[in-house]
Amino acid sequence: MSLSSKAHSFSVQRLIHLRFLCPEDIAEVKQLCAEWFPIEYPESWYTDITSSPRFYSLAATINSRIVGIIVCEVKPRSRCNREDVDILASHYPSNTMMAYILSLGVVEDFRKHGIASLLLDNLLSYLTSGEHNDCKAVYLHVLTTNLIAIHFYERRNFRIHNCLPFYYSIQGTACDGYSYVLYINGGRPPSTFIDCLKLFGTFLSKLQPCALPHHFLRFTQGLWRHLVNGTTTNAASSREVHCS
């Protein structure tokens, strides 16, 4: 980005006011979502995101006009869709909180000025504050063809968790999706085969030949616990999209 572009983006950001969505915003948010996203949301969705305390729904405004929004639901693991339960390692209890980004969008004329980053940063600051440190992961679903959104999240350390074949229905056509996740507040993913190899390598590096039987038994027990704690599951349900 050139110096002039950076200066322009900075001047735009100085005009931005952040506030939470309210029921009076429904008509404006409806229009924006129709422009941004290929999915039609039910009326109840707009009512929920503008009034329910379950949702963190933040708007970026310039001169009272909404130019960007982020909508996130913070919920216990037990209320996640089946395809998302295995985002966290299985030893986390069912009441462990997770944050699901339903939507992130910016008006086209105001893109590439850091507004999407500003909205996401505010959400992450909220989720990593002391009173919310029981939230262990932030995740989302995105179309595999939405490369702009994918690159946006990858630049912010989100990592692909799963491929979701035929996850979306766009105008009657089945489309694939990805789930992306960012672990926060000490959250950890399920164990993988690579994790087990690393554990085995650590074990070998500390071996003393005479103590081999004893150490091997302890390692085997530890590896079994590691695998059990990293059991995974899979499946499919709700669909959300992103436009940054």
RAJOUR-V616236 format. One record per residue. N is the residue number from 1. RES is the residue in one small letter. SS is DSSP state (@ for helix, = for strand, . for the rest). BURIAL is b if it has 24 or more other C-alpha atoms within 12 Angstrom, else e. D_CENTER is the distance of its C-alpha to the mean C-alpha in Angstrom with 1 decimal. Layout:
N:RES:SS:BURIAL:D_CENTER ; N:RES:SS:BURIAL:D_CENTER
This chain:
1:m:.:e:26.5 ; 2:s:.:e:30.1 ; 3:l:@:e:31.3 ; 4:s:@:e:32.2 ; 5:s:@:e:28.7 ; 6:k:@:e:27.2 ; 7:a:@:e:29.8 ; 8:h:@:e:29.0 ; 9:s:@:e:25.3 ; 10:f:@:e:26.3 ; 11:s:@:e:28.8 ; 12:v:@:b:26.2 ; 13:q:@:b:23.8 ; 14:r:@:e:26.9 ; 15:l:.:e:27.3 ; 16:i:.:b:23.9 ; 17:h:=:e:23.7 ; 18:l:=:b:20.5 ; 19:r:=:b:20.9 ; 20:f:=:b:19.4 ; 21:l:.:b:20.0 ; 22:c:.:b:23.1 ; 23:p:@:e:25.0 ; 24:e:@:e:27.1 ; 25:d:@:b:24.3 ; 26:i:@:b:23.9 ; 27:a:@:e:26.2 ; 28:e:@:b:24.7 ; 29:v:@:b:21.1 ; 30:k:@:b:22.5 ; 31:q:@:e:24.2 ; 32:l:@:b:21.3 ; 33:c:@:b:19.0 ; 34:a:@:e:22.1 ; 35:e:@:e:22.3 ; 36:w:@:b:18.7 ; 37:f:.:b:17.5 ; 38:p:.:b:19.5 ; 39:i:.:b:18.6 ; 40:e:.:e:20.9 ; 41:y:.:b:19.5 ; 42:p:.:e:22.0 ; 43:e:@:e:23.8 ; 44:s:@:e:22.5 ; 45:w:@:b:18.9 ; 46:y:@:b:20.2 ; 47:t:@:b:22.2 ; 48:d:@:b:19.4 ; 49:i:@:b:17.0 ; 50:t:@:b:20.0 ; 51:s:@:e:21.7 ; 52:s:.:e:19.8 ; 53:p:.:e:18.8 ; 54:r:.:e:16.0 ; 55:f:=:b:14.0 ; 56:y:=:b:13.1 ; 57:s:=:b:14.5 ; 58:l:=:b:15.5 ; 59:a:=:b:17.9 ; 60:a:=:b:19.4 ; 61:t:=:b:23.1 ; 62:i:=:e:26.1 ; 63:n:.:e:29.5 ; 64:s:.:e:27.9 ; 65:r:=:e:26.3 ; 66:i:=:b:22.6 ; 67:v:=:b:21.3 ; 68:g:=:b:17.5 ; 69:i:=:b:15.1 ; 70:i:=:b:11.5 ; 71:v:=:b:11.0 ; 72:c:=:b:8.8 ; 73:e:=:b:10.3 ; 74:v:=:b:10.8 ; 75:k:=:b:12.6 ; 76:p:=:b:14.3 ; 77:r:@:b:13.6 ; 78:s:@:e:16.7 ; 79:r:@:e:15.4 ; 80:c:.:b:12.5 ; 81:n:.:b:13.6 ; 82:r:@:e:15.7 ; 83:e:@:b:13.7 ; 84:d:@:b:10.7 ; 85:v:@:b:13.2 ; 86:d:@:b:13.7 ; 87:i:@:b:10.3 ; 88:l:.:b:12.4 ; 89:a:.:b:16.0 ; 90:s:.:b:18.4 ; 91:h:.:b:20.3 ; 92:y:.:b:17.7 ; 93:p:.:e:19.4 ; 94:s:.:e:18.3 ; 95:n:.:e:18.0 ; 96:t:.:b:15.3 ; 97:m:=:b:12.6 ; 98:m:=:b:8.9 ; 99:a:=:b:6.7 ; 100:y:=:b:5.6 ; 101:i:=:b:5.4 ; 102:l:=:b:8.6 ; 103:s:=:b:10.1 ; 104:l:=:b:10.7 ; 105:g:=:b:14.3 ; 106:v:=:b:17.3 ; 107:v:.:b:21.0 ; 108:e:@:e:22.4 ; 109:d:@:e:25.1 ; 110:f:@:b:22.8 ; 111:r:.:b:20.4 ; 112:k:.:b:20.6 ; 113:h:.:b:21.4 ; 114:g:.:b:18.3 ; 115:i:@:b:17.4 ; 116:a:@:b:13.8 ; 117:s:@:b:13.5 ; 118:l:@:b:15.4 ; 119:l:@:b:13.2 ; 120:l:@:b:9.9 ; 121:d:@:e:12.3 ; 122:n:@:b:13.7 ; 123:l:@:b:10.6 ; 124:l:@:b:10.0 ; 125:s:@:e:13.8 ; 126:y:@:b:13.9 ; 127:l:@:b:11.6 ; 128:t:.:b:13.6 ; 129:s:.:e:16.9 ; 130:g:@:e:19.4 ; 131:e:@:e:19.2 ; 132:h:@:e:15.6 ; 133:n:.:e:15.7 ; 134:d:.:b:15.5 ; 135:c:=:b:11.7 ; 136:k:=:b:10.8 ; 137:a:=:b:7.1 ; 138:v:=:b:3.8 ; 139:y:=:b:2.1 ; 140:l:=:b:3.9 ; 141:h:=:b:7.6 ; 142:v:=:b:9.9 ; 143:l:=:b:13.6 ; 144:t:.:b:15.1 ; 145:t:.:e:17.5 ; 146:n:.:e:15.2 ; 147:l:@:e:15.9 ; 148:i:@:e:15.5 ; 149:a:@:b:11.8 ; 150:i:@:b:11.3 ; 151:h:@:e:13.5 ; 152:f:@:b:11.9 ; 153:y:@:b:8.5 ; 154:e:@:e:10.8 ; 155:r:@:e:13.1 ; 156:r:.:e:10.6 ; 157:n:.:e:10.3 ; 158:f:.:b:7.2 ; 159:r:=:b:9.1 ; 160:i:=:b:9.9 ; 161:h:=:b:10.2 ; 162:n:=:b:12.3 ; 163:c:=:b:14.4 ; 164:l:=:b:15.0 ; 165:p:=:e:18.5 ; 166:f:=:e:19.8 ; 167:y:=:b:16.5 ; 168:y:=:b:17.3 ; 169:s:=:e:20.7 ; 170:i:=:e:21.5 ; 171:q:.:e:25.0 ; 172:g:.:e:26.1 ; 173:t:=:e:24.8 ; 174:a:=:e:22.4 ; 175:c:=:b:19.6 ; 176:d:=:b:17.3 ; 177:g:=:b:13.6 ; 178:y:=:b:11.0 ; 179:s:=:b:7.9 ; 180:y:=:b:5.8 ; 181:v:=:b:4.7 ; 182:l:=:b:5.9 ; 183:y:=:b:8.7 ; 184:i:.:b:10.4 ; 185:n:.:b:13.8 ; 186:g:.:e:15.2 ; 187:g:.:b:12.8 ; 188:r:.:b:13.9 ; 189:p:.:b:13.3 ; 190:p:.:b:16.2 ; 191:s:.:b:19.3 ; 192:t:.:e:20.3 ; 193:f:@:e:23.9 ; 194:i:@:e:23.5 ; 195:d:@:e:22.7 ; 196:c:@:b:25.9 ; 197:l:@:e:27.9 ; 198:k:@:e:26.9 ; 199:l:@:e:28.0 ; 200:f:@:b:31.2 ; 201:g:@:e:31.9 ; 202:t:@:e:31.7 ; 203:f:@:e:34.1 ; 204:l:@:e:36.5 ; 205:s:@:e:36.6 ; 206:k:.:e:37.9 ; 207:l:.:e:40.4 ; 208:q:.:e:44.1 ; 209:p:@:e:46.3 ; 210:c:@:e:48.3 ; 211:a:@:e:45.4 ; 212:l:@:e:43.7 ; 213:p:@:e:44.2 ; 214:h:@:e:42.9 ; 215:h:@:e:39.8 ; 216:f:@:e:39.0 ; 217:l:@:e:39.1 ; 218:r:@:e:36.8 ; 219:f:@:b:34.4 ; 220:t:@:e:34.5 ; 221:q:@:e:33.7 ; 222:g:@:e:30.8 ; 223:l:@:b:29.4 ; 224:w:@:e:29.8 ; 225:r:@:e:27.8 ; 226:h:@:b:25.1 ; 227:l:@:b:24.9 ; 228:v:@:e:25.1 ; 229:n:@:e:22.2 ; 230:g:.:b:20.1 ; 231:t:.:e:20.9 ; 232:t:.:b:18.4 ; 233:t:.:e:18.3 ; 234:n:.:e:17.2 ; 235:a:.:e:17.6 ; 236:a:.:b:16.3 ; 237:s:.:e:16.0 ; 238:s:.:b:14.0 ; 239:r:.:b:13.0 ; 240:e:.:b:11.1 ; 241:v:.:b:11.5 ; 242:h:.:b:11.0 ; 243:c:=:b:13.9 ; 244:s:.:b:13.8
